[in-house]
Amino acid sequence: MTCRHIYHQWLIDTLAAQSLTGAIEGGDWALDTVTSPPVRDFNVTMILRKDIGLSESQRAVDTAGFSDQYARKAA
Protein backbone atom coordinates (compact mmCIF):
# COMPACT_ATOMS: atom_id res chain seq x y z
CA MET A 1 0.00 0.00 0.00
CA THR A 2 1.42 3.38 -1.00
CA CYS A 3 1.21 6.30 1.36
CA ARG A 4 0.24 9.60 -0.29
CA HIS A 5 -0.30 11.92 2.70
CA ILE A 6 1.06 12.49 6.21
CA TYR A 7 -2.22 11.26 7.74
CA HIS A 8 -2.91 7.87 6.13
CA GLN A 9 -6.36 6.21 6.50
CA TRP A 10 -7.89 2.88 5.48
CA LEU A 11 -10.99 0.81 6.21
CA ILE A 12 -11.05 -2.49 8.11
CA ASP A 13 -14.10 -4.62 7.39
CA THR A 14 -15.18 -7.64 9.43
CA LEU A 15 -17.26 -10.43 7.98
CA ALA A 16 -20.14 -12.16 9.70
CA ALA A 17 -19.61 -15.60 11.17
CA GLN A 18 -20.46 -18.50 8.90
CA SER A 19 -23.44 -20.66 9.63
CA LEU A 20 -22.95 -24.40 9.14
CA THR A 21 -26.68 -25.14 9.20
CA GLY A 22 -27.54 -22.93 6.22
CA ALA A 23 -30.66 -20.88 5.61
CA ILE A 24 -34.15 -22.30 5.49
CA GLU A 25 -35.68 -22.05 2.03
CA GLY A 26 -38.34 -19.34 2.06
CA GLY A 27 -37.33 -18.22 5.56
CA ASP A 28 -37.49 -14.61 6.69
CA TRP A 29 -34.43 -12.42 6.61
CA ALA A 30 -33.03 -11.75 10.08
CA LEU A 31 -31.30 -8.56 11.24
CA ASP A 32 -28.58 -10.51 13.08
CA THR A 33 -27.05 -11.53 9.73
CA VAL A 34 -26.03 -7.93 8.95
CA THR A 35 -22.36 -7.20 9.55
CA SER A 36 -21.10 -4.13 11.35
CA PRO A 37 -19.99 -1.16 9.23
CA PRO A 38 -16.30 -0.90 8.33
CA VAL A 39 -14.02 0.71 10.92
CA ARG A 40 -11.71 3.53 9.83
CA ASP A 41 -8.11 3.11 11.01
CA PHE A 42 -5.25 5.58 10.58
CA ASN A 43 -1.52 6.09 10.83
CA VAL A 44 0.60 9.23 10.91
CA THR A 45 3.70 8.94 8.73
CA MET A 46 7.14 10.38 9.43
CA ILE A 47 8.87 12.20 6.59
CA LEU A 48 12.64 11.78 6.61
CA ARG A 49 15.02 13.99 4.69
CA LYS A 50 18.71 13.71 3.92
CA ASP A 51 20.45 16.75 2.44
CA ILE A 52 23.41 16.14 0.16
CA GLY A 53 25.69 19.05 -0.74
CA LEU A 54 27.12 18.13 -4.12
CA SER A 55 27.41 20.21 -7.29
CA GLU A 56 26.90 18.93 -10.82
CA SER A 57 30.61 19.56 -11.47
CA GLN A 58 31.56 17.31 -8.56
CA ARG A 59 29.25 14.62 -9.94
CA ALA A 60 30.77 14.89 -13.42
CA VAL A 61 34.37 14.42 -12.22
CA ASP A 62 35.76 10.92 -12.71
CA THR A 63 36.72 9.75 -9.22
CA ALA A 64 38.85 6.79 -8.27
CA GLY A 65 37.26 4.04 -6.20
CA PHE A 66 33.57 4.74 -6.87
CA SER A 67 31.53 5.69 -9.90
CA ASP A 68 29.14 8.35 -8.55
CA GLN A 69 29.69 10.62 -5.53
CA TYR A 70 25.95 11.28 -5.20
CA ALA A 71 25.16 7.55 -4.92
CA ARG A 72 27.97 7.14 -2.39
CA LYS A 73 26.74 10.00 -0.17
CA ALA A 74 23.06 9.05 -0.51
CA ALA A 75 23.68 5.53 0.83
N, C-alpha and C positions, 0 to 999 in steps of 0.2 A: 504494500500500500504506500503510495507516495504522499508525502506531506506537502501541502501548498500554502499553509498559513501558520502563524505562531500558535494559534488556538485551533487544535485539530479535533474534529468531532466525528463520531460514527454511531450507527445504531446496532444494538444487540437484541436479537429476536429469540424468544424461547418458543418451542413447539409444545403442543399439548401431549400428554401422555397417551401412548397407544393402548387401545382396548383389544384384548385378545378374544373377547366374545363376539365382537362385531355388532353392527346395528340390526335392529329388527326391521324387516321389510314393511314399509308403510307406517313405521313408527314416527312419533312426533319429534321434532327437533328440540333439543334441550340446550339451555343457556350455558350449562357447565362445560360444553364442548368448545366454547369460544376461548381462544388464547388471550393472554394479556397483551396490551400494546407494546411495541418495541421500546426499549429503554435507551436513552441517549447517553453515551459515555464520551469522555473527552480526555485530552492530554495537552499539556503546554510544552511546546518544543523549545530547545535551547539553540540559538544561532551562534556558531563558533566562527571566528575569523582569524586568519593568519596573514599578516602583512609581510610582503617580500619586497625589499628595496633592491631593484635590479633594472638597469637601463637596457634598452634594445641593443645598444653597442656592446654591453657586457655579455649579452646573450649571443651575439653574432661572433664573438671572438672564439677561436678554436682553442680550447683548453686541454691540457694533458690530464689524463686520469678519468675524466667523465665527459659525456657528450653534451649535456645541457645544464648550465648553472641553475636555471629556474627549476628544473625537475629535481635537482639535488637539494635545493633550499626548501622546496615545497614538501619534500618527504619528511 
